[in-house]
């Protein structure tokens, strides 16, 4: 099968969508398929930054990557340009685009589908307007897209793959339920067979005592101010507590550092930046509790990584998080606006090591059973086969 994956950013750019596309592409190649990834030279959106030079290497286990120049536009942030000409010259059996609100990618896929008459799939990785960065103008453009173009574009796809039931609920206003398939994200569980010793991270990053962990981009929608805001109360109970927020800065680190200083807990907050993967794995082992206080997550792959490392998770009741955390079994899910409950749940797990261990063990079992990239890719390939068969 000849497959095109189209996405805005691709590794070494970081993020959940980037990881998703890379992992399924690798496994599709491993299953004997040809995969091309059409993406941009964009490293990150905010602040806007392109890669400097070629970042892709030829490897038979990796997809062929075609990067197009990312152009910043008012209200849209940038355009990804796998042009009609580029797509027409590709010999394809199926197209799969990723991310809902990136207009050019999906418009080109729609037009190419009509020209090439091959099935087209979209995984929206949906985020509501209120979670968007880029300013007021960009949100206006997105609202216009939602009202005018979204139904027209989304209904043109042969299938829409949502990564969670929460995402499906958001998309049902744009596309009929019977055309939506829910296939979750996953992780490479083999990387977590033998989690590193906690000391590997704690000694390198000088962390003593209890540790809360967040990993991912330091972006506005992650809402780490909710954790920093309740940290003074937690520090009163656990004077040696450290909150480690590890990830690439997407414009929020200075604001969160200032808030920690204002709250008098600057010495209890660490921003080590983007971690090498070995250190990232070790950070999960080193923490006592993993926390994800986002205002929206289409899924939350980082939760799977923490759970696979036998760590209990606390997340907000938004998007796909309730699909990942089995509330009361592998961790806790709290309402987004309930900071008191967030504080109480974190306190409970920091205070009760036996409970944290039980939830961590249950989380690891849940991930291995339900959320691996091998099973995710198998389900996506089955969908591809069904759509191609319908075209015959």
N, C-alpha and C positions, 0 to 999 in steps of 0.2 A: 504494500500500500504506500502511495506517495502522499505525504501529509505536510500541510503548511500550518505552522503555529504563528500567529501574529500577536505581538504584545508591545506595549509601550517601552518598557525597559527589560533588560535581560542581564543575568549575572555576567560580570561581577557587580552590577547594580544589586542592591539588597532590597528585600521585601518579600511578602508572601506570594504575590502573583509571580514574581520572578522565579522564586523557588519552585512553585507549582509547574510552570512551563518547563523549566530545566529538568525536573525530576521525571515528569511523564514523557518528555522527549527522549531522555536517555533510555528509558525502559521500552519505548516503542522501537528504538533502534536495536536494542537487545533482542526484541522479538522478531527482528528481520525486516522492519519497515524503513523507508527513507523519510527523513524528517528535515525540513527547512524551517528555520525560525526567522521571521521578518520582524525587525525591531529597530530601535534608534540608537544613536550614540549618546543618549542621555544617561547620565549617572544618577542624577536626582533632580526633582522638580523645584524644591524650595530649600536653599537657594538654587537657582537654575544653574546646572553644571553639566557639561559634556565630558566624555572621556577624552583624554589627551593621547591620541595615537591608537594603534590597533590593540584590542584587548582579547581577541579571539585566537585560539590556536587550533590547528588541524588535528583531529583525533577521531579515529573511526568509531569510538564509543560516544562521541558528542555529535549533536546535530550541526548541519551547515548553518551558519549564522550570517544573515545579510542585514547590515546596519545602515539605516538611512539618516540623513541629517535632521536633527531636531531643531525646529524653528519656533521661537517664542512669539506668540501672538497675544494681543490684549484680550483678556477674557477667556482665552482658551489655554493659555500657558505654552502650548507647543503643538506642532503637527507632526505626526509620524507618517512617513511617506513611502511605504511600499507602493509604488505607482501602479496604475492599471497596466502600463506597459510591462513592468517587472513581473506582475502576477500572471499576465497572459503568456509570458514565455516559460512559465513553470509548468511542467507536466504534473498535474495534480489529480488525486482521487478524492480528496476532501480538504476543506479549509476549516480551521478552528481559530477564532479570534478571542482575545481575552481583554476584559475591562469594559464596563458599560458606557461610561460618559466620555470616552475618547472618540470623538465624532469621525475623524478621518479614517481611522482603522476600520471601523464598522461600515462606513459608507463605501470604502474601496472593496471590502469583502462582499458587500451586497451587490455592487456593480459587477465584480469579477464572477460572482456566482451566476449572475444572469448571462454573462458572456461565455463562461466556460461550462455552464450547466453541470456543476459538481455540487454535492451537498456542502452546506455551511453550518457550522456549529458555533455558538457563542457561550463562553463562560463569563458572566458579567463581573464577578467579584465585586458586587454592588456596594456602593457607599452612598448614603443620603446626602442631599445638598448641604445640610448644616455641618457635615464633617469635612467639607472641602477647604483646602488652602488656596491661596491665589487671589484673595481680595473680593470685594463686592461685585465687580464687573464679571468675574468668572462665575460667581454664583448666579448672576442674572442670566448669563449665557446658558448655564446648565438648566435653569428652570425653563427657559425657552425651549431647549432641547427636549426636556421631559414632556412639555405640553404639546409640541408641534411634531417632533421627529421620532421620538422614542418608540411609539407603537408601530409606526411605519417601518422602522429599521429592525426592531426586535422581531416583528412578525415575519420578516423576510427570511429568517434563519430556519433551517429544517428542524433544529432542536436547540434548546437553551438548557445548559447544564448549570444548576445552582449548587453551591458547595454546602448549603445548609437549609433547613426549613425556614429560618428567619429570612434568608435571602429570597427564597421562593415567595414568601408572603409579600415582599416588596415588589417583586417582578410580576406578580399575577395581574397587576393593573395594566401591564404593557403587553402581556402575551398569555394566551390561553393555557390553563393548567395542564391540559393533556400533552402539551408540547414541551413541558418542563420535566427534566430528570434531575433528581438530587443525587449527586456523587460527591462525597466529602473530600477534603484535602487529606494528606497523609504525611508520614515521615518514613525515612529509611530506618527501620527498627534495628537492623544489624549494627548501626552505629551506637546503639544503646544497650547492646547485650551485656557489656561490662562497663557500667558507668564509672568514670574516674573517681579516685578518692577525693573527698572534700578538700583535703589539705593542698591538692594541686592548685586550686584556685585561691584559697584563702592565704596561703603563703606568698604567692606571687603578687596578689593585689592587697596584701596587708589588711585582711578582714578578720577581726576577732568577734566572738560572741554570736548572737543571733543575727540572721540575715534574711531580709526580704529581697526579692529579685524581680526585676522587669527586664526583658530583652526585646529589642526591636528598634525601629526608627524613633528618634526623639521628635515626634510629630505632634501637632496640636490635638488630633483626634485621640491620642493615647491618654490624655488627661492625667498625667502624672501628678498634677497639682492636687488631685484628690487624695493621693497617698501622702504627699508632703504636708498637706493641710492637717491630717490626723496624726502625723508622726510625733508631734510633741506629747500627745496623750500616750502613745505607745512607748516612747522613750522614758516616760515617768515609770512605767512598769518594767521596762527592759532597758536599763541604762547603757547596755553594751550593744544595742540594736544598730544595724547598718542597713540602709536601703540602697541597693546597687541598681542603677538604671543604665544598662549597657546597650549601646547602639550608636549608629551614626546620627549626628545632629542634623535634623531637618528644620532648624530655625527656632527651637524651643529651649535649648539647654540654658542659655543665659537667663531667660525668664524664670526657669525652674531653680536655677542656682540662686537667683535673687530672692525667690520666695522662701527657699530653705534658710537663707540668711535672715530674712525678716522674721521667720518663725522660730529662730534660735536653734535650728537643727542642722546647720551647714556641716558640722563635723560628723553627722550621721548619714549623710547622703554622698554617694560616689557616682561619678559619671566617667567610667573608664574608656568610653568611646566604642568604636566597632571592634569586636573581639575576634581574634583568629579562631577558626572553628574548634580547635582543640580546647581553647580557653572557654569558648561558649559552652561546650559540653560539660566542662568542669564546673562552670558557674551554676548549672542546674544541680549538680551533686552537692555543691557547697551551700546552697540556700536551705532555709528551713521552710519557707512558704514562697510560692510564686504568685504574683499579683498582676492582673491585667484590668485596669480601671477604665477602659476605652469608652467613648460615647457611641461607638459603633465598630463592629468587626464582622465582615462577611463570614469569617470562620475563626481564625486564630491558631495557626500552626504552632506558634510558640507554646501554647498550652499542651499540645501533644508532646512536644519535646520535654517539657517539665514533667508531665505525667509519666512518660517513658523512663524518666530518671528517678521515679518513685517519690515525687514531690507533690504535696497537696496544692491545689490551685484555688484562688479566689478571683472571680471575674464578675463583670456586670451583666445584667440581664438584657443584653442587646444583641441583635443580629444572630450569628451562629454560635455564640459562646454557650448558650444553654444546650446546644446539641453536643458540645464537646465535654463539658463538665457535667457529670452525673451528680446533681445537687444533693449534698448530704452523704454521698458515697465516695466520690473522688475529690471532693472539695466543696466549695460553696459558691452559689450564684446570688448576687444581691442586686436590688434595684439600683439603677444608675444614679438616682438623686438621693439615695439613702446612705449618707456618709457615716451615720451612727452605726448602721448594720455592717458597713464595710470595716469600720474600726473594730467592732465586736467580733466579727468573724476572724479577722487577722489576729486579734488578741487570743481568741480561743485556740487557734492552731499553734501560735507561738508558745502558748502556755501549757499545752497538752501534747507532749511528744508522742505518746502512745496513739492518740487519735490521728495525729499527722502521719505517723507511720502506716496506720491502717488505710487511711485514704490514699497515701502514696502507692501502696501495694495494689489497691483496687484500680487506681488510675493506670498503672503500668499494664495490668491485665486487660483493661478496656482498650488501650491503644493497640496492643498486639493483636487483639481480636477484631477490631473494627477499622483501624486507621493506618494502613501501610500503603506506600506508593505502589507496591506491586498489585494489590487488590484494586486500588483506584484506577491504575492504568488499564488493567484487564477490563474493568467495567466501561471505560471510555472507548477502548478498542471494540468492544462488543457493540456499543452504540454506533460507532463508525460503520461497522459491517452491516448493521441493520439499515442504516440510511443509504448506503451504497446499493444494497440489494433492492431497496424500494425504487431506485432510479433505473434499474434494468428493465 
